[in-house]
Amino acid sequence: MNTNDIIIRLEKKVEYREIEKLVRESFWNVYKPGCSEHYVLHVLRDDPAFVKELDFVMEKDGRLIGQNVFVRTVINADDGRDIDVLTMGPICIAPELKRKGYGKLLLDYSLEKAAEMGFGAVLFEGNIDFYGKSGFDYARKFGIRYHDLPEDADDSFFLCKELIPGYLDEVIGVYQTPQAYYVDDADVEEFDKNFPTKEKLKLPDQIFG
């Protein structure tokens, strides 16, 4: 990968629809038939918890090929405190450029910028095989539980990375997903009419269905 032709910068408002199209292409039929991530991004941008200073896009030779965003949220600590943290995503790379190193480059850059802004930790749902390479670990190792998840349920999808070493020391509690991530299927369907028609497929590796 030649990084000389790569630019990572803040998203511009005039690019919103183009980025939503990129997110749609990247997630289509991956986790379920169709996808909702492009609508989630659309909704997140107007949420008060959205961090505009961490709304990144990646360019390659002048073409938009990736994006990542962050949202403020909290851990409800067992001792009554609310601990400020970030969650992340959707994050994506253009389908034809996946598994070539661009995603890690974008991820590491955006995490570095979040750390520079003074945020203490990032928690989100992801695959440890990929995100572990950028310093994420299972959130359970930090004493953080995923909301509404039964104690005996698989929590290997729930990951955490401290941006400030020791930020979560002596913190035990429950992470709260920002409400803006919960979108209605009917709203997704209506929003999707703004994009070219694509076939929804039920595929073996999908986790939702």
CORBELCOR-V820316 format. One line per field, one symbol per residue. ss: DSSP state (H for helix, E for strand, L for the rest). phi: phi as a letter, one per 30 degrees, with the letter a starting at -180 (. if undefined). A space follows every 10 residues. Layout:
ss = ???
phi = ???
//
This chain:
ss = LLHHHEEEEE LLHHHHHHHH HHHHHHHLLL LLLLLLHHHH HHHHLLLLLE LHHHLEEEEE LLEEEEEELE EEEEEEELLL LEEEEEEELL LEELHHHLLL LHHHHHHHHH HHHHHHLLLL EEEEELLHHH HHHHLLEEHH HHLEEELLLL LLLLLLLEEE EELLLLLLLL LLEEELLLHH HLLLHHHHHH HHLLLLLLLL LLLLLLLLL
phi = .cddccbcad dcedcedddd ddddddcdid caeiabddde dedeecdedd cddbccbccb hicdbaaabb bdabcddddj dccdbccbjd babeedcdib jddddddddd dddddddjdc abbacacddc dddcjdbdde dciccdeice ecddcddccb bdcceiecei cblcdcdedd dccdeddddd ddddbedbdd bdceddcba
//
